[in-house]
Amino acid sequence: MPYHSDLTPMDANFNQIAHFLRHNLQIPEEQIPPILQQCGSTPSRLLIVLWQNQLVSLTQIDDLCDWLAQHRATSRLAITGLG
């Protein structure tokens, strides 16, 4: 099945999220595109999709929440020119 999502490998968001999932949470590389596909254009679904697919522990969910919060703050600073 072809990969369809609002996040594509060319997007910085895709690359950052994929890198975090692979290197910090040890999600197998081949599982990352289907996970992001399930999330569609709703990044907040990432936590739910990972948990439903039994790919992360509660500790990893906490780590991901911290990373997402930090990433959002960094993105806002870059947009406003403060970062």
Phi, psi and omega in degrees: 000129180293153180276120177232125178193164174287338175264120179246163178303343180277343181283140176299321180299316179300312183297318180292314180295314180300318179297315180297314180300317183287312189269331181263324182255357180056039174283130179303137185306321182289344179270347185293310179302316177296326178297312180294329177295318179297330180285332181058226182266017181242086183302333180294343177286348183305315179300316181294314181298315179298317181292314181298327180271008178053044181259349183220156175267174177297323177297318179293324176299317178298316178299318180294319177300316178298316181297316180297318179297317179295318180297318178298316180297317179296318179297319180295320179295321179295320181294320182276355180083013180264351185260000000 
